[in-house]
């Protein structure tokens, strides 16, 4: 049974919790307001920054640098740029002024982040960058700052109070920088026409990599893929499947031109063994295989193969080229191994 004192304590706690929620919402709204203002005032200087990145010579990098919290934002921006095919690395300004400026070349682009535009460690990079001839793009709050004055292209954020009771901790400023970095990266993707397939090249691991993997990257091919002529006696075809590397449990059946006409799987074998026909092993595989099998092209996403296998309740899917010639096989066991489907589908 609750005591009056306990009830009073609970009421105070609930009021405090509610107050925290209200305040948290106000912080988020302050940052949204800043982002909206930045979006509305974005101008041709943003386009100039995009153009300078698109114009980089082969082998040139986008070198991102920032101090403190801006540095952490810079690391994320650099990682995003690399993930969309624009070679980039983050260079800590303190390391840069103690020898690592040698990593810059004249063909590189420097993306410098500083809310004030007066960060000492960043300003000290400018003379060397100018001497090298590297293009300098800056993200800073005022075009009249030292950093902006000595940059080739300036993306001006504007002046906003930092969200929070003291207005000191980097909040709004870092949110705006991060959003501008994302905007630059996505503008580059749009301008270059970056495809899902290209994106997959830079994301081979994790859920993202699996979702963008192509059939050609995971199919069984070469000596791991069994293909037999339609006239092959079934007993010999079964032996060929058994001898195939990885024992795929299926073979593609082709005509005289190598074009697929059917597929024979472990499921077909079980059905014939359970039937009344005892002489099927001596028949040509083309006469007992499943005709007009479901197929997929190697350039399709592996997720599509996964969907077909699950919807059709099959264990193998034959991969064919433009001439309907079998070039590989997707097996349900491979999808399980890649973590693309769950064990009980």
N, C-alpha and C positions, 0 to 999 in steps of 0.2 A: 504494500500500500504506500502510495506516494505521500510524503510529508509536505506541508506548505512551503518549507524552505527549499525542498528539492524542486517543487513545481516552479517556484520563483526563479531558481537557477536555470531550469530548462527554458523558461520564457525569455530570460536575458540572453541565453545562448542562441535561441532561435532568432531573436531580434538582431543579434550581432551577425549571424550567418546571412540574414536577409540584407543587412547593410553592406556586407562584403560583396554580395551578388550585384547590388545596385552600383556600387563603386567600380567593380570589375567591368560592368557594362559601359560605364562612363569612360573608362580608359580605352576600351576597344572603339567606342564611338569617336573619341578624339583622334585615334589613329586612322580611322576610316575617313574622317573629315580631311585629314592631311593628305591621304592618298587620293581622294577625290579632287582636291585642289591641284595636286601635282599632275594628275591625268588631264585636267582641263587646260593646263598651261604648257603641256608638252608641245614643243615646236620643232622647227627645222634642224635645230642642233642635235636632236635625238636622231633624226634621219641621217645627219652627217656622221654621227658616231657609228650607226649601222653600216653606212657605206664604207667607212674607213676599215671596218672589220672584214667586210666582204672583199675588199680590195687587197688584202694581205697577200704577199707572195707565198707560193708553196714552201712549206717548211717554217714559215714565220709563226710566232706564238703570241697569244694575248696574255701578257704578264700582269696579274692583278696584285695590288698592294694597298694595304690600309693598316692603321694602327689601332690597337685596342678593340672595342666592339666592332668598329668598321672593318677591322681585319678579319674577324670571324665571318662577317657578311661577305667579305671579299673571297674567303675560302669557298663559300657556297657558290658564289657567282662563277668562280673559276672552274669548280667541279661541274656545274651545269654546262658551261661552254664546252668543256672537254667531252661531255656526254652527247653533244650534238655535232661532234666532228670538227670543232674549232680548237686546235691544240692550245692548251692554257696551263699555267701553273701559278700558284700563289707565292709571292716573294715578300717575306716579312721585311718591313722597311729598316728595322734595326740590323738585320742580317745583311741587307743590301748595302748599307753604308759602311759595313765592316768586311767588304770583299766580294759579296755575292752579286754586286752590280755587273760583274763580268759575265753573268749569265744572259744579260741582254745583248741583242744584236741590233743593228740599225734597221733591220726589216721588221722587228717586233713592234707590237703596239702595247703601250703601258696604260692600263686602266687604274687610275688612282682614286681612292675613296677617302674623303675627309669632310665631315660635316662643316667644320669651321672654315676649312680651306687654309688654315694656318698651322696645321700639325707639323711640328719641327722636323720629325723624322721623314715625313713625306716631302716637305719643301726642300730638304737637303738632297733629294734624288733628282730634282729638276735640272740642275746644271749639267750633270753627267748625261742624263737622257737627251738633253738638247745637243750636247757635244756629239753623242752617238748618232743623232738624227732619228731616233725612234719617235713615232707618233704618240702624242699624249692625249688621252681622253680622261676627263675628270668628272666625278659626281660630287658636287658640293653645293652648299646652300646659297652662295652669292657669287655672281659673275665678277664682282669687284675684289674678291679675295686674292691672295698671292697665288694660290694654286690655280685658280681660274685664269688669272692674268697670263700665266706662263703655259697654259694648256693649248693644244691645237683645237680641241673641241671640248666644250663645257656643257654638261647636262645640269642645269640649275634646279635644285629642289625647292628653293624658297625657304623662308625662315618660319619655323613652327616651334611652339613651346613643347618641350618634352612632356609627354603624358605622365602624370604622377604628382604626388603632394609636394615634392621638392622642386620638380622641374629640372632635375640635374642628371639623373640616370638616363643613359641613351635608350630611348624607347621609340618615340615617333621617328626620330632621325634614322635609326637603323631599319625600321620597318619600311620607310620610304626608299632607302638605298636598296634594300632587298627586292622590293617590287620593281624598281627601275632595272636592276640586274636581270630579273626574270623577263621584263618587257624587251630588253635588248636581245636576250637569247631567243625568245619566241619570234621576234621580228626577223632574226637571222634564219631561223627555221623556215619561216614563211617565204622569205626572199630567195633562199637557196633551193626551195622545193624539196626539203629533206624528207625522205620516204620512211615508212614503217620498217622496211627491210634494212635500210641504212642505220636506222636507230637501233635495230636489233644487234648490229655488229658491235656497238659500244656497250651493250647491256646483256652479256651472255649469261650472267648469273642471277639467281634470285627469281622472285615472282615475275618481275618485269622482263627478265631475259627469257623465261619460259613462255610468257604470253606472246613474245615477238619471235620466237624461234621458228625457222622454216622447216617444212617437211624434209627438205634435202639435207638438213643438218642432223636429223635424228633417224632417218630411215636406214634400214639394213640394205646394203648394196654390195656389188662385187661378189666375192665368194661367200657372203653372208645372206645372199638372196638366191633362192632356187627358182630356175626357169626350165620348163620341160616342153618338148614338142608334143602336139596333140596326139601323135601316133604312138608315143611311148607307152609300153605296157605298164599298167598300174603298179605291178610289183616292183618294176625298176624305178618308177617315179617315186614310190615310197622310200626306196633305198637312197635315191638322190636327195630327198628331203632330210633323211637321217644323217647323210654324209655332209650336208651343208653346215658350214660354220655357225654355231649358235642354235642349231636345230630349230628353225623358225616355226615349224608346225604347219606349213602351207607352201604351196608352189604355184607359180603363175603358169598357165597353160597357153602356148602360143601356136599360131599357124605357120605356114611355110615362110611368110614374110616377117616373122617375129612379132606380129601383132597379137595382143592378148585376146583370147577367145573364152577363157574361163579361169577358175581357180579351184584348187583342191586343198581342203583343209583337214585338220584332225576331226572336225565335226562331220565332214563327209565320210571319213573312214569309219567313225563310230556308227553312223546310220547304216552303212553297208554291212558292217559286222553284225548289227542287230537284225538285219533283214534276212530274207530267205535265199537271196542270190549268193551262192558260194563261189561262183566262178568270176566274180568281178575283178579279182587280182590279175586275171589273164586278159582282161579287156583293155583297149587303148584308153589312156587317161582322159582323152578328149570326149569319150562317149559317156563318162560318168561324172565328170567335173561339173561344178556349178557354172552355168553359162552367164554371160553378160554381167560380170562382177562389178561391184562398186569400186571405183578407182579415184585417185586424187593426183594432182600435178605436184612436182617437187618444189615449185616456187610458192605454193600455198602455205599459209601459216599452220604450224603444228597443232594449234588450238582447233582448227577446222577438222583436222584428222581425228582429234580427240572427240569432237562433237559427233562426227559420223559414226565412229566406233561405238560410242555410248548409245546413240539413238537407234542404230541398226542392230545393236547387241551382237556384234561380231568381234572376233579376236585379232584378225589381221586385215590390213587394207593395202591393196596393191598400188604402187606408185608408177605412173606411166608418163612418158614424154608427149610432145605434140603429135607424134605419129601413133600414139596408143601402144608404144613398145614398152614393156615393163622395165623399169630401171631401179626399182627398190621395193621395200616392204616395210610398213609400219606395223609393229606388233604391240598388242596391249601391254605386254610385259615391259616394253621400253617406255611406254607412257607412265606406267607405275614407277619405274626406276627414276624417271625425270620428275616425279611428283606432280604430273599434270592431271592425274585422276586419282580418286580415292580407291582403296582396295575393293570395297563393296559398292559397285556402281549401281 
